[in-house]
Amino acid sequence: MMNQKNSNSRQIAFEILKKIILKGSFSNILLNDVAQNKDLDQKEKNLIFVLVHGVVTWKIFLEYTTNKLINKKKTPYEIQIIIWMALYQLHFMDNIPQYAIVNEAVNLAKEVNPRFSGLVNGVLKNVIRQTPEIYEVNEKNEEKKYCLEYGFPFLLYKLIKEGYGETEAKKVVKDSVKKPEINLRVNTLKADFDDLYNEYKTEYGLKKQPEIKDCLISKKPIIATDLYRDGKITIQDKASILVGQTLNPSKDSRVLDMCSAPGGKLTNLAAIMDNTGYIKAFELAKNRIGLIEQNIKRLGVTNVELVNGNANLAIKDEQYDYILLDAPCSGFGVLKRKPEIKLNFQTNNDTINTLYETQKELIEVAYQSLKPNGEMVYSTCTINESENQARIQEFLKDHPDMEIISQTQLFGYEIDSDGFFICKLKKEGII
């Protein structure tokens, strides 16, 4: 019989999954609350993390499999979520006995809707009896079958295929279910990279990422350590670190960060500049200002002026030597960390079109705010040709005095990172 702690973990995971799947909440925010919960021990937290992230990541596949055994229209959605949770454990977690998984799911169903506890019991026993055949995807269309097997929305696959081809699209699909690594950036304002690596490499299983400066990969969670609290490190994906390093602002320069939350790239720029010069950072969302301020303080950044407002206001300033526009985007590059993006993908173009217009407006502000001979980086954490390469080409048609210095599309699988588009441009000097 499972202990009370495991039951409590499943109950918490269930409540979080309801918020994500039924209300569109963000998994990273809800799981961060779990990480900060002092009433839960690390084993409980680990189970919650695995269940939530796993079910959301594989939801399309789990739902497809479950629908072979239930009447979807007559089964309450909360009961379906309970079945998906159990199905995920049965199929992907071999360290938990099958009887315990079934028992916990039935008990949870009794609390949620007792009338369906028998259905949950019967469905899960059927799954066990019919393993592995029950998990087979019966779909004639090869591409649809591939997407179902990896829990990936077919229409999103088609969008990526249209922009980058079938080979890259399939690699993105397969990569989307990988467990993301714990990437961290050594904050050189407070620590020496080599000294920190040598001192803690054994304790945390640290590994270097040679092609990306100041980046380490940790085998163990590190956010609750003194290293993090004291600001010697910060959690930041390696592709995100690459954005600031691509801009690479010189010391004592004037820099504009147009969309600065949560502050990872902003504080990276400050470290590259060794706290010299001046960085003006805009963030439109008032509720994210506090997080940026916390990161600035924790990491010892002193050369930033943070403004809660629209980056359009920057056009009134003295022009800048360097500009970072990490533009609002569809986020298709961070599916490993935020798998709910797959579930919330919309087939209508309203949201995407709004993003296009915002990106177009912001990149124009960046152009107007950039000095002659100045450099800027346009970046997104998405894999969508229309928001990336096409956006830059449209911009260059209107501004022939801008030239591309470098352009990179990371899909995520190359260096086990998030997917990112990073384009560095330079404005011609006045003749």
Summary of the structure (lengths in Angstrom):
residues: 431
radius of gyration: 23.5
end to end distance: 79.5
largest distance: 79.8
contacts: 1422
relative contact order: 0.09
helix: 52%
strand: 15%
